[in-house]
Amino acid sequence: MGDLIDATPKEVICKVMLEEKLFETWTYGRTVLIGDACHKMNPSAGLGAQTAMGDAVVLANYINTLTTVEPEDVEKVLKAYKAERYPIGKAAVATSASVFKGIQQNFVARLVRAILRNMPRWLLFAISARSVRSRPQISFLPLAEDKCQIKALCQPSLEKTRPKNMATSV
């Protein structure tokens, strides 16, 4: 790997800061943030794209209910989006930070990895299950069948925005 880095022209090498950050402000007026713009995660846990897509689905559900473009109505749905997705983003950022600490090369990280390697599969499954519990669905399209063994989290935007003539479960 060092040979590749040495052979790469210095002007094309860039350094990316890997850090976790959960921002408090997600909306301002008619402007809204999703994904890494409001909850930045280290890529080691693989939660960034999943969380961003969930944000987009929930935001689309709320925006789809707008009957006017009055600023108060828009701000209301954007606030509902943040209220629903903030806890998910917070949990994802915390999980990402934990995974990143686990891949570091210090004594504590090596100890954690040794424990995880020898942990019963059922316990490892139970611990990792929380990262797949948030799987929102688009309320204005037919719902996808949920075949996951792990029960999905309640999705307020699905219940609040589902058209009355469409079923809420598959």
C-alpha positions in Angstrom: 0.0 0.0 0.0 2.8 2.4 0.8 4.3 1.9 -2.7 0.9 3.0 -4.2 0.8 6.1 -2.0 4.4 6.9 -2.8 3.8 6.6 -6.5 0.7 8.8 -6.4 1.3 12.5 -7.2 1.0 14.6 -4.0 -1.4 17.0 -5.7 -4.1 14.3 -6.2 -3.9 13.0 -2.6 -6.5 14.4 -0.3 -7.2 13.8 3.4 -10.7 13.3 4.5 -11.6 13.8 8.2 -13.6 10.9 9.4 -15.8 12.0 12.3 -19.3 11.6 13.7 -21.5 14.6 14.2 -25.2 15.0 14.9 -26.4 18.5 14.1 -29.3 20.1 16.0 -30.5 22.3 13.1 -32.0 20.2 10.3 -34.4 22.8 8.9 -34.7 26.5 8.3 -37.7 27.9 6.7 -38.2 25.9 3.5 -34.7 24.4 3.6 -34.2 20.9 4.9 -31.1 18.7 5.3 -30.9 14.9 5.0 -28.2 12.3 5.3 -24.6 13.3 6.1 -25.7 17.0 6.0 -27.4 16.5 9.4 -25.9 13.3 10.8 -22.3 12.7 9.6 -20.9 9.2 10.3 -17.7 7.3 9.8 -18.2 4.9 6.9 -17.0 1.9 8.9 -20.4 0.9 10.2 -22.1 1.2 6.8 -25.0 3.2 8.1 -24.7 6.4 6.2 -26.5 5.6 3.0 -29.1 3.5 4.8 -29.9 6.4 7.1 -29.9 9.0 4.3 -32.4 6.9 2.3 -34.6 6.6 5.3 -34.5 10.3 5.7 -35.5 10.8 2.1 -38.5 8.3 2.4 -39.8 10.0 5.5 -39.4 13.5 4.1 -41.2 12.4 0.9 -44.1 11.0 3.0 -44.5 14.3 4.8 -44.0 16.5 1.7 -46.6 14.4 -0.2 -49.3 15.5 2.3 -48.8 19.2 1.6 -52.0 20.8 0.1 -50.5 24.3 0.1 -47.1 25.8 -0.2 -47.6 28.3 2.6 -44.5 28.7 4.7 -46.2 27.6 7.9 -47.4 24.4 6.4 -44.0 23.6 4.8 -42.2 24.3 8.1 -44.7 22.1 10.0 -44.0 19.0 7.8 -40.2 19.7 7.9 -40.4 19.8 11.7 -42.3 16.5 11.7 -39.7 14.9 9.5 -36.9 16.0 12.0 -38.9 14.8 15.0 -39.2 11.4 13.4 -35.7 11.0 12.0 -33.6 12.7 14.7 -33.6 9.7 17.1 -32.7 7.4 14.2 -29.8 9.6 13.2 -28.6 9.9 16.8 -28.6 6.1 17.2 -26.8 5.7 13.9 -24.1 8.2 14.8 -23.6 6.4 18.2 -23.4 3.0 16.5 -20.9 4.3 13.9 -18.7 5.8 16.6 -18.7 2.5 18.5 -17.8 0.5 15.4 -15.0 2.9 14.6 -13.6 2.6 18.1 -13.8 -1.2 17.6 -11.5 -1.2 14.5 -8.8 0.9 16.1 -5.6 -0.8 17.1 -5.4 -0.3 20.8 -5.7 -2.7 23.8 -9.4 -2.0 24.5 -10.3 -2.4 20.8 -8.5 -5.7 20.6 -10.2 -6.9 23.8 -13.6 -6.0 22.3 -12.9 -7.8 19.1 -11.8 -10.9 21.1 -15.1 -10.8 23.0 -17.2 -10.4 19.9 -15.4 -13.3 18.2 -16.3 -15.6 21.1 -19.8 -14.2 21.7 -22.8 -16.6 21.0 -24.3 -15.9 17.6 -27.8 -15.2 19.0 -26.4 -12.5 21.2 -24.4 -10.9 18.4 -27.6 -11.0 16.3 -29.6 -9.3 19.0 -27.0 -6.6 19.4 -26.7 -5.9 15.7 -30.5 -6.0 15.1 -31.1 -2.5 16.1 -29.3 -1.1 13.0 -31.9 -2.7 10.7 -35.1 -1.8 12.7 -35.5 1.5 10.9 -36.7 0.7 7.5 -39.4 3.3 6.5 -41.7 2.8 3.6 -43.1 5.3 1.2 -46.7 5.9 2.2 -48.1 6.9 -1.2 -46.9 3.7 -2.9 -48.0 0.0 -2.3 -46.1 -1.2 0.7 -43.3 -3.8 0.3 -43.7 -7.0 2.1 -41.6 -7.0 5.3 -39.8 -10.4 5.4 -37.3 -9.4 8.1 -37.3 -11.5 11.3 -36.7 -8.3 13.3 -39.7 -6.2 13.9 -39.5 -2.7 12.2 -39.7 0.4 14.3 -42.9 2.3 14.3 -43.0 4.7 11.4 -45.1 7.7 12.4 -44.9 9.2 8.9 -46.4 6.0 7.4 -49.3 6.1 9.8 -49.9 9.8 9.6 -49.6 10.2 5.8 -50.9 6.9 4.4 -53.9 7.6 2.1 -57.1 6.3 3.6 -57.8 4.0 0.7 -54.5 2.2 1.0 -53.8 -0.5 3.6 -51.1 0.3 6.3 -49.7 -3.3 6.5 -48.7 -6.0 4.1 
